[in-house]
Amino acid sequence: MTRLLTNHIATMTEMREPHKVLERSGGKPVAILKNSALVGYFVPAEAAPGLDGHRYATREELMESLARTKERAQPVLDYLRDK
């Protein structure tokens, strides 16, 4: 049996109208169930601290991220270059 991390639950059918699920939960996270099994959580923006606004990555952050993933991505890039 899975332990739910919230008191609010909704079924996949109820998620056809997510605004009603949000109203009923009062802005708190909702556990989504399908056939009585946990599928995931529906977390409204106001329930997730730190997501108030989006920010753009700086050039330095982008270059750092590319450098970290280059080794893993290089075989794919080499393969695509030959196509």
Gaussian input, Z-matrix of N, CA and C with variables (Angstrom, degrees):
# hf/3-21g

backbone

0 1
 N
 C     1     B1
 C     2     B2     1     A1
 N     3     B3     2     A2     1     D1
 C     4     B4     3     A3     2     D2
 C     5     B5     4     A4     3     D3
 N     6     B6     5     A5     4     D4
 C     7     B7     6     A6     5     D5
 C     8     B8     7     A7     6     D6
 N     9     B9     8     A8     7     D7
 C    10    B10     9     A9     8     D8
 C    11    B11    10    A10     9     D9
 N    12    B12    11    A11    10    D10
 C    13    B13    12    A12    11    D11
 C    14    B14    13    A13    12    D12
 N    15    B15    14    A14    13    D13
 C    16    B16    15    A15    14    D14
 C    17    B17    16    A16    15    D15
 N    18    B18    17    A17    16    D16
 C    19    B19    18    A18    17    D17
 C    20    B20    19    A19    18    D18
 N    21    B21    20    A20    19    D19
 C    22    B22    21    A21    20    D20
 C    23    B23    22    A22    21    D21
 N    24    B24    23    A23    22    D22
 C    25    B25    24    A24    23    D23
 C    26    B26    25    A25    24    D24
 N    27    B27    26    A26    25    D25
 C    28    B28    27    A27    26    D26
 C    29    B29    28    A28    27    D27
 N    30    B30    29    A29    28    D28
 C    31    B31    30    A30    29    D29
 C    32    B32    31    A31    30    D30
 N    33    B33    32    A32    31    D31
 C    34    B34    33    A33    32    D32
 C    35    B35    34    A34    33    D33
 N    36    B36    35    A35    34    D34
 C    37    B37    36    A36    35    D35
 C    38    B38    37    A37    36    D36
 N    39    B39    38    A38    37    D37
 C    40    B40    39    A39    38    D38
 C    41    B41    40    A40    39    D39
 N    42    B42    41    A41    40    D40
 C    43    B43    42    A42    41    D41
 C    44    B44    43    A43    42    D42
 N    45    B45    44    A44    43    D43
 C    46    B46    45    A45    44    D44
 C    47    B47    46    A46    45    D45
 N    48    B48    47    A47    46    D46
 C    49    B49    48    A48    47    D47
 C    50    B50    49    A49    48    D48
 N    51    B51    50    A50    49    D49
 C    52    B52    51    A51    50    D50
 C    53    B53    52    A52    51    D51
 N    54    B54    53    A53    52    D52
 C    55    B55    54    A54    53    D53
 C    56    B56    55    A55    54    D54
 N    57    B57    56    A56    55    D55
 C    58    B58    57    A57    56    D56
 C    59    B59    58    A58    57    D57
 N    60    B60    59    A59    58    D58
 C    61    B61    60    A60    59    D59
 C    62    B62    61    A61    60    D60
 N    63    B63    62    A62    61    D61
 C    64    B64    63    A63    62    D62
 C    65    B65    64    A64    63    D63
 N    66    B66    65    A65    64    D64
 C    67    B67    66    A66    65    D65
 C    68    B68    67    A67    66    D66
 N    69    B69    68    A68    67    D67
 C    70    B70    69    A69    68    D68
 C    71    B71    70    A70    69    D69
 N    72    B72    71    A71    70    D70
 C    73    B73    72    A72    71    D71
 C    74    B74    73    A73    72    D72
 N    75    B75    74    A74    73    D73
 C    76    B76    75    A75    74    D74
 C    77    B77    76    A76    75    D75
 N    78    B78    77    A77    76    D76
 C    79    B79    78    A78    77    D77
 C    80    B80    79    A79    78    D78
 N    81    B81    80    A80    79    D79
 C    82    B82    81    A81    80    D80
 C    83    B83    82    A82    81    D81
 N    84    B84    83    A83    82    D82
 C    85    B85    84    A84    83    D83
 C    86    B86    85    A85    84    D84
 N    87    B87    86    A86    85    D85
 C    88    B88    87    A87    86    D86
 C    89    B89    88    A88    87    D87
 N    90    B90    89    A89    88    D88
 C    91    B91    90    A90    89    D89
 C    92    B92    91    A91    90    D90
 N    93    B93    92    A92    91    D91
 C    94    B94    93    A93    92    D92
 C    95    B95    94    A94    93    D93
 N    96    B96    95    A95    94    D94
 C    97    B97    96    A96    95    D95
 C    98    B98    97    A97    96    D96
 N    99    B99    98    A98    97    D97
 C   100   B100    99    A99    98    D98
 C   101   B101   100   A100    99    D99
 N   102   B102   101   A101   100   D100
 C   103   B103   102   A102   101   D101
 C   104   B104   103   A103   102   D102
 N   105   B105   104   A104   103   D103
 C   106   B106   105   A105   104   D104
 C   107   B107   106   A106   105   D105
 N   108   B108   107   A107   106   D106
 C   109   B109   108   A108   107   D107
 C   110   B110   109   A109   108   D108
 N   111   B111   110   A110   109   D109
 C   112   B112   111   A111   110   D110
 C   113   B113   112   A112   111   D111
 N   114   B114   113   A113   112   D112
 C   115   B115   114   A114   113   D113
 C   116   B116   115   A115   114   D114
 N   117   B117   116   A116   115   D115
 C   118   B118   117   A117   116   D116
 C   119   B119   118   A118   117   D117
 N   120   B120   119   A119   118   D118
 C   121   B121   120   A120   119   D119
 C   122   B122   121   A121   120   D120
 N   123   B123   122   A122   121   D121
 C   124   B124   123   A123   122   D122
 C   125   B125   124   A124   123   D123
 N   126   B126   125   A125   124   D124
 C   127   B127   126   A126   125   D125
 C   128   B128   127   A127   126   D126
 N   129   B129   128   A128   127   D127
 C   130   B130   129   A129   128   D128
 C   131   B131   130   A130   129   D129
 N   132   B132   131   A131   130   D130
 C   133   B133   132   A132   131   D131
 C   134   B134   133   A133   132   D132
 N   135   B135   134   A134   133   D133
 C   136   B136   135   A135   134   D134
 C   137   B137   136   A136   135   D135
 N   138   B138   137   A137   136   D136
 C   139   B139   138   A138   137   D137
 C   140   B140   139   A139   138   D138
 N   141   B141   140   A140   139   D139
 C   142   B142   141   A141   140   D140
 C   143   B143   142   A142   141   D141
 N   144   B144   143   A143   142   D142
 C   145   B145   144   A144   143   D143
 C   146   B146   145   A145   144   D144
 N   147   B147   146   A146   145   D145
 C   148   B148   147   A147   146   D146
 C   149   B149   148   A148   147   D147
 N   150   B150   149   A149   148   D148
 C   151   B151   150   A150   149   D149
 C   152   B152   151   A151   150   D150
 N   153   B153   152   A152   151   D151
 C   154   B154   153   A153   152   D152
 C   155   B155   154   A154   153   D153
 N   156   B156   155   A155   154   D154
 C   157   B157   156   A156   155   D155
 C   158   B158   157   A157   156   D156
 N   159   B159   158   A158   157   D157
 C   160   B160   159   A159   158   D158
 C   161   B161   160   A160   159   D159
 N   162   B162   161   A161   160   D160
 C   163   B163   162   A162   161   D161
 C   164   B164   163   A163   162   D162
 N   165   B165   164   A164   163   D163
 C   166   B166   165   A165   164   D164
 C   167   B167   166   A166   165   D165
 N   168   B168   167   A167   166   D166
 C   169   B169   168   A168   167   D167
 C   170   B170   169   A169   168   D168
 N   171   B171   170   A170   169   D169
 C   172   B172   171   A171   170   D170
 C   173   B173   172   A172   171   D171
 N   174   B174   173   A173   172   D172
 C   175   B175   174   A174   173   D173
 C   176   B176   175   A175   174   D174
 N   177   B177   176   A176   175   D175
 C   178   B178   177   A177   176   D176
 C   179   B179   178   A178   177   D177
 N   180   B180   179   A179   178   D178
 C   181   B181   180   A180   179   D179
 C   182   B182   181   A181   180   D180
 N   183   B183   182   A182   181   D181
 C   184   B184   183   A183   182   D182
 C   185   B185   184   A184   183   D183
 N   186   B186   185   A185   184   D184
 C   187   B187   186   A186   185   D185
 C   188   B188   187   A187   186   D186
 N   189   B189   188   A188   187   D187
 C   190   B190   189   A189   188   D188
 C   191   B191   190   A190   189   D189
 N   192   B192   191   A191   190   D190
 C   193   B193   192   A192   191   D191
 C   194   B194   193   A193   192   D192
 N   195   B195   194   A194   193   D193
 C   196   B196   195   A195   194   D194
 C   197   B197   196   A196   195   D195
 N   198   B198   197   A197   196   D196
 C   199   B199   198   A198   197   D197
 C   200   B200   199   A199   198   D198
 N   201   B201   200   A200   199   D199
 C   202   B202   201   A201   200   D200
 C   203   B203   202   A202   201   D201
 N   204   B204   203   A203   202   D202
 C   205   B205   204   A204   203   D203
 C   206   B206   205   A205   204   D204
 N   207   B207   206   A206   205   D205
 C   208   B208   207   A207   206   D206
 C   209   B209   208   A208   207   D207
 N   210   B210   209   A209   208   D208
 C   211   B211   210   A210   209   D209
 C   212   B212   211   A211   210   D210
 N   213   B213   212   A212   211   D211
 C   214   B214   213   A213   212   D212
 C   215   B215   214   A214   213   D213
 N   216   B216   215   A215   214   D214
 C   217   B217   216   A216   215   D215
 C   218   B218   217   A217   216   D216
 N   219   B219   218   A218   217   D217
 C   220   B220   219   A219   218   D218
 C   221   B221   220   A220   219   D219
 N   222   B222   221   A221   220   D220
 C   223   B223   222   A222   221   D221
 C   224   B224   223   A223   222   D222
 N   225   B225   224   A224   223   D223
 C   226   B226   225   A225   224   D224
 C   227   B227   226   A226   225   D225
 N   228   B228   227   A227   226   D226
 C   229   B229   228   A228   227   D227
 C   230   B230   229   A229   228   D228
 N   231   B231   230   A230   229   D229
 C   232   B232   231   A231   230   D230
 C   233   B233   232   A232   231   D231
 N   234   B234   233   A233   232   D232
 C   235   B235   234   A234   233   D233
 C   236   B236   235   A235   234   D234
 N   237   B237   236   A236   235   D235
 C   238   B238   237   A237   236   D236
 C   239   B239   238   A238   237   D237
 N   240   B240   239   A239   238   D238
 C   241   B241   240   A240   239   D239
 C   242   B242   241   A241   240   D240
 N   243   B243   242   A242   241   D241
 C   244   B244   243   A243   242   D242
 C   245   B245   244   A244   243   D243
 N   246   B246   245   A245   244   D244
 C   247   B247   246   A246   245   D245
 C   248   B248   247   A247   246   D246

   B1=1.4402
   B2=1.5238
   B3=1.3211
   B4=1.4542
   B5=1.5200
   B6=1.3146
   B7=1.4588
   B8=1.5252
   B9=1.3265
   B10=1.4590
   B11=1.5187
   B12=1.3166
   B13=1.4531
   B14=1.5284
   B15=1.3134
   B16=1.4602
   B17=1.5211
   B18=1.3265
   B19=1.4642
   B20=1.5216
   B21=1.3144
   B22=1.4609
   B23=1.5274
   B24=1.3393
   B25=1.4605
   B26=1.5207
   B27=1.3254
   B28=1.4649
   B29=1.5201
   B30=1.3188
   B31=1.4612
   B32=1.5248
   B33=1.3063
   B34=1.4651
   B35=1.5309
   B36=1.3248
   B37=1.4659
   B38=1.5173
   B39=1.3385
   B40=1.4608
   B41=1.5246
   B42=1.3351
   B43=1.4578
   B44=1.5202
   B45=1.3248
   B46=1.4738
   B47=1.5216
   B48=1.3327
   B49=1.4564
   B50=1.5306
   B51=1.3412
   B52=1.4643
   B53=1.5314
   B54=1.3227
   B55=1.4608
   B56=1.5281
   B57=1.3222
   B58=1.4670
   B59=1.5272
   B60=1.3287
   B61=1.4645
   B62=1.5282
   B63=1.3362
   B64=1.4648
   B65=1.5246
   B66=1.3227
   B67=1.4669
   B68=1.5275
   B69=1.3268
   B70=1.4577
   B71=1.5345
   B72=1.3313
   B73=1.4634
   B74=1.5252
   B75=1.3093
   B76=1.4580
   B77=1.5226
   B78=1.3234
   B79=1.4614
   B80=1.5095
   B81=1.3146
   B82=1.4710
   B83=1.5336
   B84=1.3256
   B85=1.4677
   B86=1.5302
   B87=1.3342
   B88=1.4595
   B89=1.5289
   B90=1.3261
   B91=1.4628
   B92=1.5219
   B93=1.3226
   B94=1.4579
   B95=1.5320
   B96=1.3359
   B97=1.4620
   B98=1.5223
   B99=1.3241
   B100=1.4641
   B101=1.5205
   B102=1.3186
   B103=1.4651
   B104=1.5270
   B105=1.3105
   B106=1.4676
   B107=1.5194
   B108=1.3231
   B109=1.4602
   B110=1.5303
   B111=1.3091
   B112=1.4549
   B113=1.5244
   B114=1.3247
   B115=1.4618
   B116=1.5259
   B117=1.3210
   B118=1.4674
   B119=1.5101
   B120=1.3284
   B121=1.4545
   B122=1.5230
   B123=1.3049
   B124=1.4536
   B125=1.5205
   B126=1.3335
   B127=1.4619
   B128=1.5270
   B129=1.3274
   B130=1.4602
   B131=1.5343
   B132=1.3122
   B133=1.4669
   B134=1.5235
   B135=1.3344
   B136=1.4661
   B137=1.5301
   B138=1.3304
   B139=1.4637
   B140=1.5267
   B141=1.3302
   B142=1.4577
   B143=1.5254
   B144=1.3263
   B145=1.4617
   B146=1.5283
   B147=1.3037
   B148=1.4612
   B149=1.5125
   B150=1.3165
   B151=1.4634
   B152=1.5260
   B153=1.3149
   B154=1.4572
   B155=1.5189
   B156=1.2826
   B157=1.4568
   B158=1.5115
   B159=1.2904
   B160=1.4597
   B161=1.5193
   B162=1.2996
   B163=1.4532
   B164=1.5153
   B165=1.2964
   B166=1.4502
   B167=1.5166
   B168=1.3158
   B169=1.4607
   B170=1.5246
   B171=1.3037
   B172=1.4568
   B173=1.5240
   B174=1.3236
   B175=1.4641
   B176=1.5342
   B177=1.3215
   B178=1.4629
   B179=1.5310
   B180=1.3204
   B181=1.4672
   B182=1.5206
   B183=1.3120
   B184=1.4571
   B185=1.5220
   B186=1.3216
   B187=1.4601
   B188=1.5318
   B189=1.3215
   B190=1.4640
   B191=1.5303
   B192=1.3122
   B193=1.4601
   B194=1.5293
   B195=1.3184
   B196=1.4689
   B197=1.5227
   B198=1.3069
   B199=1.4643
   B200=1.5280
   B201=1.3388
   B202=1.4725
   B203=1.5221
   B204=1.3216
   B205=1.4603
   B206=1.5307
   B207=1.3300
   B208=1.4636
   B209=1.5267
   B210=1.3183
   B211=1.4683
   B212=1.5270
   B213=1.3112
   B214=1.4653
   B215=1.5354
   B216=1.3307
   B217=1.4654
   B218=1.5285
   B219=1.3267
   B220=1.4639
   B221=1.5287
   B222=1.3387
   B223=1.4770
   B224=1.5329
   B225=1.2965
   B226=1.4646
   B227=1.5160
   B228=1.3237
   B229=1.4568
   B230=1.5211
   B231=1.3369
   B232=1.4692
   B233=1.5299
   B234=1.3145
   B235=1.4573
   B236=1.5261
   B237=1.3112
   B238=1.4686
   B239=1.5202
   B240=1.3210
   B241=1.4665
   B242=1.5348
   B243=1.3376
   B244=1.4618
   B245=1.5100
   B246=1.2955
   B247=1.4736
   B248=1.4846
   A1=108.70
   A2=116.17
   A3=122.22
   A4=110.69
   A5=116.43
   A6=120.88
   A7=108.54
   A8=116.52
   A9=121.44
   A10=109.82
   A11=116.05
   A12=121.42
   A13=112.51
   A14=117.14
   A15=122.00
   A16=109.42
   A17=116.39
   A18=120.72
   A19=112.54
   A20=117.72
   A21=121.81
   A22=109.86
   A23=115.91
   A24=119.95
   A25=109.75
   A26=114.97
   A27=122.06
   A28=107.21
   A29=115.34
   A30=120.35
   A31=108.98
   A32=115.60
   A33=120.32
   A34=110.25
   A35=116.83
   A36=120.59
   A37=110.80
   A38=117.01
   A39=120.71
   A40=111.63
   A41=117.84
   A42=121.15
   A43=112.33
   A44=117.54
   A45=119.86
   A46=110.15
   A47=115.52
   A48=121.59
   A49=108.82
   A50=116.63
   A51=120.11
   A52=113.66
   A53=117.91
   A54=119.31
   A55=111.79
   A56=117.45
   A57=120.62
   A58=110.82
   A59=116.10
   A60=120.40
   A61=109.29
   A62=116.93
   A63=120.93
   A64=111.43
   A65=116.98
   A66=120.66
   A67=110.85
   A68=115.26
   A69=120.68
   A70=112.47
   A71=116.96
   A72=120.33
   A73=112.64
   A74=117.38
   A75=119.69
   A76=113.18
   A77=117.57
   A78=120.80
   A79=114.56
   A80=118.07
   A81=121.82
   A82=109.14
   A83=118.25
   A84=121.08
   A85=112.02
   A86=115.56
   A87=122.57
   A88=108.57
   A89=116.98
   A90=121.97
   A91=107.67
   A92=117.10
   A93=122.32
   A94=108.31
   A95=115.49
   A96=121.33
   A97=111.18
   A98=114.89
   A99=121.94
   A100=106.28
   A101=115.84
   A102=121.15
   A103=111.11
   A104=115.99
   A105=124.49
   A106=114.28
   A107=117.88
   A108=121.82
   A109=108.95
   A110=116.17
   A111=121.45
   A112=110.62
   A113=115.72
   A114=122.08
   A115=109.75
   A116=116.47
   A117=120.77
   A118=109.92
   A119=114.61
   A120=120.99
   A121=109.68
   A122=115.48
   A123=123.53
   A124=105.58
   A125=116.50
   A126=120.51
   A127=109.38
   A128=117.21
   A129=120.45
   A130=110.90
   A131=116.60
   A132=121.29
   A133=112.01
   A134=117.61
   A135=118.70
   A136=112.93
   A137=117.55
   A138=121.02
   A139=112.37
   A140=117.19
   A141=121.52
   A142=109.50
   A143=117.58
   A144=119.85
   A145=111.50
   A146=115.36
   A147=119.81
   A148=114.24
   A149=118.01
   A150=120.41
   A151=111.29
   A152=116.13
   A153=120.15
   A154=112.13
   A155=117.30
   A156=120.40
   A157=110.21
   A158=114.87
   A159=119.85
   A160=108.60
   A161=115.67
   A162=119.06
   A163=107.86
   A164=115.25
   A165=121.00
   A166=109.56
   A167=115.85
   A168=120.42
   A169=108.42
   A170=115.60
   A171=119.55
   A172=108.72
   A173=116.32
   A174=120.71
   A175=109.78
   A176=116.19
   A177=120.18
   A178=111.18
   A179=116.99
   A180=120.64
   A181=111.13
   A182=116.85
   A183=121.12
   A184=111.10
   A185=117.07
   A186=120.63
   A187=111.28
   A188=116.67
   A189=121.59
   A190=110.78
   A191=116.45
   A192=121.06
   A193=111.30
   A194=116.89
   A195=120.80
   A196=111.14
   A197=116.88
   A198=120.33
   A199=111.02
   A200=116.79
   A201=120.60
   A202=111.89
   A203=118.27
   A204=120.97
   A205=113.65
   A206=117.92
   A207=120.34
   A208=112.49
   A209=116.81
   A210=119.81
   A211=111.34
   A212=116.00
   A213=120.57
   A214=111.18
   A215=117.31
   A216=121.27
   A217=112.96
   A218=118.72
   A219=121.59
   A220=113.81
   A221=121.16
   A222=119.13
   A223=112.42
   A224=117.58
   A225=120.77
   A226=109.98
   A227=117.22
   A228=121.37
   A229=111.10
   A230=116.81
   A231=121.09
   A232=110.42
   A233=116.81
   A234=121.26
   A235=110.92
   A236=116.50
   A237=119.98
   A238=112.13
   A239=118.04
   A240=120.92
   A241=109.83
   A242=117.45
   A243=121.39
   A244=113.29
   A245=120.06
   A246=123.07
   A247=111.76
   D1=130.95
   D2=-178.48
   D3=-85.96
   D4=134.63
   D5=177.12
   D6=-86.87
   D7=125.88
   D8=-179.84
   D9=-84.07
   D10=144.09
   D11=-178.02
   D12=-95.33
   D13=14.15
   D14=178.90
   D15=-151.44
   D16=159.29
   D17=178.04
   D18=-88.28
   D19=-11.61
   D20=-176.55
   D21=-99.07
   D22=132.50
   D23=178.64
   D24=-130.90
   D25=156.40
   D26=175.66
   D27=-148.92
   D28=155.26
   D29=177.15
   D30=-95.04
   D31=166.37
   D32=177.41
   D33=-59.92
   D34=-36.15
   D35=178.83
   D36=-63.42
   D37=-41.45
   D38=179.05
   D39=-65.14
   D40=-24.69
   D41=-179.08
   D42=-72.88
   D43=-3.42
   D44=172.76
   D45=-64.50
   D46=-24.55
   D47=178.29
   D48=-126.58
   D49=75.84
   D50=-173.49
   D51=-62.46
   D52=-28.16
   D53=179.25
   D54=-63.29
   D55=-33.51
   D56=177.05
   D57=-70.61
   D58=-36.91
   D59=177.99
   D60=-64.34
   D61=-42.18
   D62=178.60
   D63=-63.82
   D64=-43.18
   D65=178.87
   D66=-59.25
   D67=-45.49
   D68=-177.48
   D69=-66.90
   D70=-32.02
   D71=-176.63
   D72=-84.46
   D73=-13.14
   D74=-179.75
   D75=68.94
   D76=29.35
   D77=178.54
   D78=82.32
   D79=12.32
   D80=179.12
   D81=-101.69
   D82=159.02
   D83=178.61
   D84=-58.70
   D85=148.93
   D86=-178.17
   D87=-125.63
   D88=131.05
   D89=174.51
   D90=-80.75
   D91=131.23
   D92=-179.93
   D93=-102.30
   D94=124.64
   D95=-178.36
   D96=-114.31
   D97=145.08
   D98=173.19
   D99=-133.75
   D100=120.12
   D101=-175.96
   D102=53.85
   D103=43.11
   D104=178.74
   D105=64.59
   D106=14.47
   D107=177.28
   D108=-113.86
   D109=140.43
   D110=-179.54
   D111=-67.37
   D112=127.21
   D113=177.77
   D114=-101.21
   D115=-41.71
   D116=-178.43
   D117=176.24
   D118=-167.59
   D119=-179.78
   D120=-123.90
   D121=141.76
   D122=175.52
   D123=-104.97
   D124=111.40
   D125=-173.96
   D126=-114.32
   D127=112.48
   D128=177.21
   D129=-64.82
   D130=153.75
   D131=-177.58
   D132=-57.54
   D133=-38.78
   D134=-178.10
   D135=-69.60
   D136=-16.90
   D137=179.23
   D138=-87.92
   D139=-10.30
   D140=-178.74
   D141=-106.89
   D142=100.66
   D143=-178.99
   D144=-65.04
   D145=145.55
   D146=177.67
   D147=88.63
   D148=-1.31
   D149=179.23
   D150=-106.19
   D151=26.27
   D152=-176.97
   D153=-61.00
   D154=-39.56
   D155=-179.31
   D156=-146.91
   D157=157.86
   D158=178.31
   D159=-90.90
   D160=153.55
   D161=174.32
   D162=-133.95
   D163=153.35
   D164=178.83
   D165=-87.93
   D166=144.86
   D167=176.33
   D168=-70.69
   D169=144.99
   D170=176.08
   D171=-78.02
   D172=165.14
   D173=179.27
   D174=-60.59
   D175=-39.34
   D176=-179.62
   D177=-64.21
   D178=-42.06
   D179=178.18
   D180=-64.06
   D181=-39.56
   D182=179.19
   D183=-65.96
   D184=-46.22
   D185=179.81
   D186=-64.34
   D187=-37.05
   D188=177.40
   D189=-64.10
   D190=-42.41
   D191=178.83
   D192=-65.23
   D193=-42.27
   D194=177.76
   D195=-63.13
   D196=-40.27
   D197=179.26
   D198=-64.17
   D199=-38.95
   D200=-179.89
   D201=-66.78
   D202=-32.67
   D203=-175.05
   D204=-99.27
   D205=-3.33
   D206=-175.18
   D207=-60.06
   D208=-44.35
   D209=-177.68
   D210=-60.46
   D211=-40.95
   D212=-179.27
   D213=-72.86
   D214=-34.07
   D215=-175.71
   D216=-86.75
   D217=-18.97
   D218=-173.81
   D219=-56.97
   D220=-43.86
   D221=178.24
   D222=-59.43
   D223=-37.14
   D224=178.56
   D225=-67.86
   D226=-42.87
   D227=178.90
   D228=-62.75
   D229=-40.94
   D230=177.99
   D231=-63.59
   D232=-43.25
   D233=178.65
   D234=-61.54
   D235=-45.08
   D236=-178.45
   D237=-69.73
   D238=-29.63
   D239=179.69
   D240=-64.05
   D241=-34.50
   D242=-178.60
   D243=-78.14
   D244=-7.01
   D245=-176.99
   D246=-89.81

